[in-house]
């Protein structure tokens, strides 16, 4: 866990005092709505459909148990008793009163938290792999590099008013669990032939109205040049990015218009003025930041646990949970555990204040007082002893946090949608719940196997529907809510396929891909039926139980899936009647 130094704390405390005065002046009528809007957005406060929404930063998804208890306190004191963990690894409160927000920020500051740069046209929260520091395939501990970038980007005056919001993801392992290819900048740690650490740099990725996979503009950037190269990219974007059209202001549009090669040349030209300058990183600075992270005091444990093996053999429910929600750890005798926030009937990513308090207790007892937030909207206890897994499972199950569905269809990524968001065309949460209820049979889920289903309530794609194996997008048709279905998306496992013997890509490899729309949209009530028909097609065509949904789509294309969805005469007639009625 990163611990603030004196400068970190002073910056946050000063921002709290500043925003308290700005809110006071607004409520007194001394600031107009337009004047206050830019100020509140700098502090993570939106005005949503029903009430203000406060987005609190969780840098690179890392939380201390004391911080989670503070979030529970805020949920219970200033909100309606719950919070929503987002795909940006942050938490959102949907019902705070505007006049209470300065006090909320003041209380957050006491546990080294804030809402700075969680909104506005600035560099947003840096995200990373939720298994950083414990993954067996790790190249570097990405938390340290995320913190380097956080310190560089926070209050950086040069990048406070970018053409549009800017998102950076860092991946420190062989497998890309940070979706680096669909970010404005994606950084993937690599080593050169001499073993030196550097980064593969991707630029221009993103979802939303114009989904694009990022382009590699540097295969290897030595670590010491990281910040100067980021400066060069942001300067090119700041100089040439459009500010006259919000829909064409992201760096992905600039990259598309100029072309990857020209954009690369412009960045390299800008970098020549910055390379080896004052912002060049030195090993002492990396050591300084690394030293501010608390590290677990691991015990020397055997790599296996006889009690665990016996429990797995004797208890099928525990074994199912262990198979889906427990991941290997680089330290013998430990494992990483995912607490599922996707129980049927609960909005994906939502956690009550009581649950937060209890999860903090679990972190204290089982995981060195720390936990992580994944971009899939779940929570992770990253350092659990093998001998404690069964006890942890029992407690998590009593809290409704042990649904064994990680990597399965009901582990749905879902934005708040029309229930809360003023930008949404349609609701997302009720659709997610309907699908979860349809596929609530765990045996059937495990038979289906690995499948990512993502839902967005509008083209802003906060639910990352473009990179779901199945993606659902809410659209508006003459004031009615309809849903467009895509298949074949993938957030990416490795940016580039891992090659096996004779240069053949290994199973499970492959980068990010954007889904393809299967056809006309559907009414809300039809969506679970559509998903069921897609699953039927997959199960019919797969070669074995090991072939995933996404692999079948890649192999046979989308036409057989379209036939399963639209080919039934009765369903096709019903679908046509609904289309005509909507028109």
C-alpha positions in Angstrom: 0.0 0.0 0.0 1.4 3.4 -1.0 1.7 5.7 2.0 1.5 9.5 1.5 4.5 11.6 2.3 4.2 15.2 3.6 3.8 16.6 0.1 1.1 14.2 -0.9 -0.9 15.0 2.2 -0.5 18.7 2.0 -1.7 18.8 -1.7 -4.8 16.8 -0.8 -5.6 18.9 2.3 -5.1 22.2 0.4 -7.5 20.9 -2.3 -10.2 20.1 0.3 -9.9 23.6 1.8 -10.1 25.2 -1.7 -13.1 23.2 -2.7 -14.9 23.9 0.6 -14.6 27.6 -0.1 -15.7 27.2 -3.7 -18.9 25.3 -2.6 -19.6 27.9 0.0 -19.4 30.7 -2.6 -21.6 28.7 -5.0 -24.3 28.1 -2.4 -24.2 31.7 -1.5 -24.9 32.7 -5.1 -21.4 34.2 -5.7 -20.5 31.6 -8.4 -22.8 30.8 -11.3 -23.6 27.3 -12.4 -21.2 27.5 -15.3 -18.4 28.8 -13.1 -19.0 26.1 -10.5 -19.3 23.3 -13.0 -15.6 23.3 -13.9 -14.6 23.4 -10.2 -16.8 20.6 -9.1 -15.7 18.4 -12.0 -12.1 18.8 -10.9 -13.2 17.2 -7.6 -15.1 14.3 -9.1 -18.6 15.7 -8.6 -21.2 15.2 -11.4 -24.8 16.1 -11.5 -26.5 13.0 -12.7 -30.1 12.0 -13.4 -31.5 12.1 -9.9 -28.8 13.6 -7.7 -25.1 14.5 -7.6 -22.6 11.6 -8.1 -19.2 11.7 -6.4 -16.4 9.6 -7.9 -13.6 8.8 -5.5 -10.2 7.9 -6.7 -8.7 4.5 -5.8 -5.2 4.8 -7.5 -4.5 1.7 -9.5 -7.2 -0.1 -7.6 -5.2 -0.6 -4.4 -7.1 -0.1 -1.0 -6.2 -0.4 2.6 -8.8 -1.8 5.0 -8.9 1.5 6.9 -9.8 3.2 3.6 -12.6 0.8 2.8 -14.0 1.4 6.3 -14.0 5.1 5.5 -15.9 4.4 2.2 -18.4 2.4 4.3 -18.8 5.3 6.7 -19.4 7.7 3.8 -21.9 5.3 2.2 -23.8 5.0 5.5 -23.6 8.7 6.6 -23.8 10.7 3.4 -25.4 8.3 0.8 -28.0 5.6 0.8 -25.9 2.8 2.3 -23.9 1.5 -0.6 -21.2 2.4 -3.2 -20.6 1.3 -6.8 -17.2 0.1 -7.9 -16.5 1.1 -11.5 -14.5 -0.2 -14.4 -11.9 2.5 -13.7 -11.2 0.8 -10.3 -12.8 3.7 -8.5 -15.9 3.9 -6.4 -18.9 6.1 -7.0 -21.5 7.4 -4.6 -24.8 8.1 -6.3 -26.8 10.1 -3.7 -24.6 12.6 -1.8 -25.9 16.1 -1.2 -23.9 18.8 -2.9 -23.4 20.7 0.3 -22.0 17.6 2.0 -19.3 16.9 -0.5 -16.6 19.2 1.1 -17.0 17.3 4.3 -16.8 14.0 2.5 -13.6 15.0 0.9 -12.2 16.2 4.2 -13.0 12.8 5.8 -11.4 11.0 2.8 -8.2 13.0 3.3 -7.8 11.6 6.8 -7.2 8.2 5.2 -5.1 9.4 2.3 -7.9 9.4 -0.3 -9.4 12.1 -2.6 -11.5 12.6 -5.8 -8.9 14.6 -7.7 -8.9 14.1 -11.5 -11.6 11.5 -11.4 -13.4 13.7 -14.0 -12.7 16.5 -16.3 -10.3 16.8 -19.3 -7.3 15.6 -17.4 -5.3 12.4 -16.9 -7.7 10.1 -15.0 -7.0 7.3 -12.5 -4.1 5.1 -13.7 -5.3 1.5 -13.8 -3.5 -1.8 -13.8 -3.6 -5.5 -13.3 -5.5 -6.4 -10.1 -2.9 -9.2 -9.5 0.0 -6.8 -9.6 2.8 -7.8 -7.2 1.5 -11.4 -6.7 1.1 -12.8 -10.3 3.4 -15.6 -11.3 3.9 -14.2 -14.8 4.9 -10.8 -13.5 7.8 -8.9 -15.2 7.6 -5.8 -12.9 5.5 -4.7 -10.0 3.2 -2.3 -11.9 2.0 -0.5 -8.8 5.3 1.3 -8.5 5.1 2.5 -12.1 1.5 3.5 -11.7 2.5 5.6 -8.8 5.3 7.2 -10.8 2.8 8.2 -13.4 0.2 9.3 -10.8 2.7 11.8 -9.3 3.7 13.0 -12.7 0.1 13.6 -13.8 -1.5 15.0 -10.7 -1.9 18.7 -10.8 0.4 18.8 -13.9 -0.5 22.3 -15.2 0.5 21.4 -18.8 -2.2 18.7 -18.9 -5.0 20.2 -16.8 -7.1 21.2 -19.8 -6.6 18.5 -22.4 -9.0 18.4 -25.4 -10.7 15.5 -23.6 -10.4 13.0 -20.7 -7.3 10.8 -20.9 -6.9 7.3 -19.7 -3.6 5.3 -19.1 -3.3 1.6 -18.2 -0.1 -0.2 -17.1 0.4 -3.9 -17.3 3.4 -5.5 -15.6 2.9 -9.1 -16.5 3.0 -11.4 -19.6 -0.8 -11.7 -19.7 -2.6 -8.4 -20.2 -5.2 -8.1 -17.4 -5.3 -4.3 -17.7 -6.9 -4.0 -21.2 -4.0 -1.8 -22.3 -5.0 -1.9 -26.0 -8.2 0.0 -25.4 -6.7 3.0 -23.6 -5.5 6.4 -24.7 -2.1 5.1 -23.7 -1.3 1.5 -22.8 2.0 0.5 -21.3 3.1 -3.1 -21.3 6.2 -4.0 -19.4 8.8 -5.9 -21.4 12.5 -6.9 -21.1 15.0 -6.5 -23.9 17.7 -9.1 -24.8 19.9 -7.8 -22.0 17.2 -8.1 -19.4 16.6 -4.4 -19.1 13.1 -3.3 -18.2 11.2 -1.1 -20.5 7.7 -0.6 -21.9 5.9 -1.4 -25.2 3.9 1.8 -25.8 0.4 1.7 -27.4 -1.5 4.9 -28.2 -4.9 5.7 -29.5 -7.0 2.9 -28.2 -10.5 3.5 -26.7 -14.1 2.5 -26.7 -17.1 4.8 -26.8 -18.7 6.2 -30.0 -15.6 5.3 -32.1 -14.0 2.1 -30.7 -10.4 1.6 -31.8 -7.6 -0.8 -30.8 -4.4 1.1 -29.9 -1.3 1.2 -32.1 2.2 0.3 -31.0 4.3 3.4 -31.5 7.4 2.1 -29.6 8.2 -1.6 -29.1 10.7 -0.8 -26.4 11.0 2.3 -24.3 13.7 2.1 -21.6 12.1 2.7 -18.2 14.2 5.9 -17.5 12.6 7.6 -20.4 9.0 6.8 -19.4 7.9 10.3 -18.3 9.6 12.2 -21.0 8.0 10.0 -23.6 4.6 10.4 -22.0 5.2 14.2 -22.0 5.9 14.0 -25.8 2.7 12.1 -26.5 0.5 14.4 -24.4 2.1 17.5 -26.0 1.3 16.3 -29.5 -2.2 15.6 -28.4 -2.6 18.9 -26.6 -1.3 20.8 -29.6 -3.3 19.0 -32.3 -6.3 17.4 -30.6 -9.7 18.9 -31.5 -11.5 21.1 -29.1 -14.4 22.1 -31.3 -16.2 18.8 -31.2 -16.5 16.7 -28.1 -17.1 13.5 -30.2 -13.8 14.0 -32.1 -11.6 15.2 -29.3 -10.0 11.9 -28.0 -6.5 11.0 -29.0 -7.8 8.0 -30.9 -9.4 10.4 -33.4 -6.2 12.3 -33.8 -4.3 9.1 -34.4 -6.9 7.9 -36.9 -6.8 11.2 -38.8 -3.0 11.5 -38.9 -2.2 7.8 -39.2 -0.1 5.8 -36.8 3.2 6.4 -38.7 2.8 10.2 -38.9 1.7 10.4 -35.2 4.7 8.3 -34.2 7.0 10.7 -36.1 5.5 13.7 -34.4 5.9 12.1 -31.0 9.5 11.1 -31.7 10.3 14.6 -33.0 8.8 16.2 -29.8 10.7 13.6 -27.6 14.0 14.7 -29.1 13.6 17.9 -27.2 12.8 16.1 -24.0 14.9 13.0 -24.0 17.6 13.0 -21.2 16.1 16.2 -19.8 15.1 16.9 -16.2 12.1 14.5 -16.2 14.4 11.5 -17.0 13.9 8.9 -14.3 16.7 7.8 -12.1 17.0 4.6 -10.0 17.0 6.7 -6.8 13.6 8.1 -7.6 12.1 4.6 -8.3 13.7 3.4 -5.1 12.1 6.3 -3.2 8.6 5.6 -4.5 9.0 1.8 -4.0 10.0 2.4 -0.4 6.8 4.1 0.3 4.8 1.0 -0.4 4.1 -1.3 2.5 4.9 -5.0 1.7 3.3 -8.1 3.1 5.4 -10.1 5.6 5.0 -13.5 4.0 5.6 -16.6 6.1 7.6 -19.5 4.9 4.9 -22.0 4.0 4.7 -25.2 2.0 3.5 -25.0 -1.5 0.5 -27.2 -0.8 -1.8 -27.6 2.1 -3.2 -31.0 3.1 -6.2 -29.6 4.8 -7.1 -27.6 1.7 -6.8 -30.6 -0.5 -9.1 -32.7 1.8 -11.6 -29.9 1.9 -11.6 -29.6 -1.9 -12.2 -33.3 -2.2 -15.0 -33.4 0.3 -17.0 -30.2 -0.4 -18.2 -29.6 -4.0 -19.5 -26.1 -3.3 -16.1 -25.1 -1.9 -14.3 -26.8 -4.8 -16.4 -24.9 -7.4 -15.6 -21.6 -5.7 -11.9 -22.5 -5.5 -11.8 -23.3 -9.2 -13.4 -20.0 -10.3 -12.5 -17.4 -7.6 -9.0 -18.5 -6.4 -5.8 -17.7 -8.4 -2.2 -18.9 -8.0 0.3 -16.7 -6.1 4.0 -16.2 -6.8 4.8 -16.9 -3.1 4.4 -20.6 -2.0 1.5 -21.2 0.4 -0.6 -18.2 -0.7 -3.3 -17.5 -3.2 -5.3 -14.5 -4.5 -9.0 -14.6 -3.9 -11.7 -12.7 -5.8 -14.8 -11.7 -3.9 -17.6 -11.6 -6.5 -19.8 -8.5 -6.6 -22.0 -10.2 -9.1 -24.5 -12.1 -7.0 -27.8 -12.5 -8.9 -30.2 -9.7 -7.9 -27.5 -7.2 -7.0 -26.3 -4.5 -9.4 -22.8 -5.5 -10.7 -20.2 -3.6 -8.7 -22.5 -2.5 -5.9 -21.5 -3.1 -2.2 -23.4 -2.1 0.9 -21.8 -0.2 3.7 -22.1 -3.2 6.0 -20.4 -5.4 3.4 -17.6 -2.9 3.1 -17.0 -3.0 6.8 -17.0 -6.8 6.8 -14.7 -7.0 3.8 -12.3 -4.7 5.6 -12.4 -7.2 8.5 -11.6 -10.0 6.1 -8.7 -8.1 4.7 -7.3 -7.5 8.2 -7.5 -11.2 9.1 -6.6 -12.8 5.8 -4.7 -10.4 3.5 -2.4 -8.1 5.3 -5.0 -5.3 5.6 -5.1 -4.7 1.9 -7.4 -5.4 -1.1 -7.8 -4.5 -4.7 -10.5 -3.4 -7.1 -10.6 -5.0 -10.5 -11.7 -3.3 -13.7 -14.3 -6.2 -13.9 -15.9 -4.6 -10.8 -14.9 -7.2 -8.2 -12.7 -7.1 -5.1 -9.6 -9.1 -4.5 -7.8 -10.3 -1.4 -4.4 -10.9 -2.9 -2.4 -12.6 -0.1 -4.5 -15.3 1.5 -2.8 -18.4 3.0 -3.9 -21.7 1.5 -4.8 -22.9 4.9 -7.3 -20.0 5.4 -9.2 -20.4 2.1 -12.0 -22.5 3.4 -12.6 -20.2 6.4 -12.5 -17.2 4.1 -15.0 -18.9 1.7 -17.5 -19.5 4.5 -17.4 -15.9 5.7 -17.6 -14.5 2.1 -20.5 -16.8 1.4 -22.4 -15.5 4.5 -21.9 -12.0 3.0 -23.1 -12.9 -0.4 -19.7 -12.4 -1.9 -18.8 -16.0 -2.8 -20.7 -16.5 -6.1 -18.4 -18.9 -8.1 -18.7 -17.1 -11.4 -15.4 -15.3 -12.1 -14.8 -15.6 -15.8 -18.3 -17.0 -16.4 -21.3 -15.4 -18.1 -22.9 -14.0 -15.0 -19.7 -12.1 -14.0 -21.2 -9.2 -16.0 -19.5 -5.9 -16.4 -22.2 -3.3 -16.3 -22.4 0.5 -16.1 -25.1 2.2 -13.9 -27.1 3.0 -17.1 -30.4 4.8 -17.2 -31.2 4.2 -13.6 -28.7 6.8 -12.6 -26.8 8.3 -15.6 -28.2 11.3 -17.4 -26.3 10.3 -20.6 -27.7 6.8 -20.9 -30.2 5.8 -23.6 -31.4 2.7 -21.7 -31.1 0.9 -18.4 -28.3 -1.6 -17.8 -28.8 -3.0 -14.4 -32.2 -4.6 -15.0 -30.9 -6.3 -18.1 -27.9 -7.6 -16.2 -30.2 -9.0 -13.5 -32.5 -10.6 -16.1 -29.6 -12.4 -17.7 -28.2 -13.5 -14.3 -31.5 -15.0 -13.4 -31.8 -16.8 -16.7 -28.4 -18.4 -16.2 -28.4 -18.8 -12.4 -27.8 -22.6 -12.7 -24.1 -23.0 -11.7 -23.8 -26.4 -13.4 -25.0 -24.9 -16.7 -22.6 -21.9 -16.3 -19.6 -24.1 -15.8 -20.6 -26.2 -18.8 -20.7 -23.0 -20.9 -17.3 -22.1 -19.6 -15.3 -18.8 -20.0 -17.5 -16.0 -21.4 -17.3 -12.2 -20.9 -20.6 -10.4 -21.1 -20.5 -6.6 -20.9 -23.4 -4.1 -20.9 -23.4 -0.3 -21.6 -26.4 2.0 -21.4 -25.1 4.3 -24.1 -22.3 4.8 -26.7 -19.9 6.1 -24.1 -19.3 2.4 -23.4 -18.6 2.7 -19.7 -19.6 -1.0 -19.5 -16.9 -1.9 -22.2 -19.5 -3.7 -24.4 -17.2 -3.4 -27.4 -14.7 -5.9 -25.9 -17.1 -8.3 -24.3 -17.3 -11.8 -25.9 -21.0 -10.8 -25.9 -21.6 -7.0 -25.8 -25.0 -5.3 -25.2 -25.6 -1.7 -26.0 -28.7 0.3 -25.0 -30.0 2.4 -27.8 -32.9 4.8 -28.1 -35.6 4.3 -30.7 -38.3 6.9 -30.7 -38.1 7.3 -27.0 -38.1 3.5 -26.3 -35.2 1.4 -24.9 -33.8 -1.2 -27.3 -30.6 -3.2 -27.2 -28.0 -3.9 -29.8 -26.0 -7.2 -29.5 -22.4 -7.6 -30.5 -20.3 -10.8 -30.4 -16.6 -11.5 -30.8 -15.1 -8.7 -28.7 -12.1 -9.4 -26.4 -10.3 -7.2 -24.0 -7.0 -9.0 -24.8 -5.0 -11.6 -22.9 -1.6 -10.7 -24.4 -1.2 -7.7 -26.7 0.4 -10.0 -29.2 -0.1 -13.7 -29.4 2.4 -15.8 -27.5 4.1 -18.1 -30.1 4.4 -21.8 -29.5 6.2 -24.4 -31.6 6.7 -23.6 -35.2 5.4 -20.1 -34.7 1.8 -21.2 -34.0 -0.1 -18.9 -31.5 -0.7 -20.7 -28.2 -4.2 -21.4 -27.1 -5.7 -18.5 -25.2 -3.3 -15.9 -26.7 -4.3 -13.0 -28.8 -4.9 -9.3 -28.4 -8.0 -7.1 -28.0 -10.8 -7.3 -30.6 -13.9 -5.3 -31.1 -17.2 -7.1 -31.4 -19.5 -7.1 -34.4 -23.2 -6.2 -34.3 -25.2 -9.3 -35.2 -28.2 -7.4 -36.6 -31.3 -5.3 -35.6 -31.7 -4.5 -32.0 -34.1 -6.1 -29.5 -36.6 -5.0 -26.9 -35.5 -5.4 -23.3 -37.7 -8.4 -22.5 -36.1 -10.3 -25.5 -32.5 -9.9 -24.4 -32.2 -13.0 -22.2 -33.7 -15.1 -25.0 -31.2 -13.7 -27.4 -28.3 -14.5 -25.1 -29.7 -18.1 -24.6 -29.8 -18.6 -28.4 -26.2 -17.4 -28.8 -25.2 -19.9 -26.1 -27.1 -22.7 -27.8 -25.2 -21.9 -31.1 -21.9 -21.9 -29.3 -22.6 -25.2 -27.5 -23.7 -26.8 -30.8 -20.6 -25.8 -32.7 -17.8 -26.0 -30.2 -15.2 -28.8 -30.8 -14.8 -29.7 -27.1 -15.7 -28.4 -23.7 -12.3 -26.6 -23.7 -13.1 -24.4 -26.7 -14.3 -21.0 -25.5 -17.2 -19.0 -26.9 -14.8 -16.4 -28.3 -12.8 -19.1 -30.0 -15.9 -20.5 -31.7 -16.9 -17.0 -32.9 -13.4 -16.5 -34.4 -13.5 -19.9 -36.0 -17.0 -20.0 -37.6 -17.8 -16.2 -37.8 -21.0 -14.5 -36.7 -23.4 -15.9 -39.4 -24.3 -19.1 -37.6 -25.0 -17.1 -34.5 -27.3 -14.7 -36.5 -29.2 -17.7 -37.8 -29.8 -19.0 -34.3 -31.0 -15.6 -33.2 -33.1 -14.4 -36.2 -33.7 -17.7 -38.0 -36.6 -19.0 -35.9 -39.8 -18.0 -37.8 -41.9 -17.3 -34.7 -39.2 -15.2 -33.0 -38.4 -13.4 -36.3 -42.1 -12.5 -36.7 -42.2 -11.3 -33.1 -39.0 -9.3 -33.6 -40.4 -7.7 -36.7 -43.7 -6.7 -35.0 -41.7 -5.1 -32.2 -39.6 -3.2 -34.7 -42.7 -1.9 -36.6 -44.3 -0.9 -33.3 -41.2 1.0 -32.3 -41.1 2.8 -35.7 
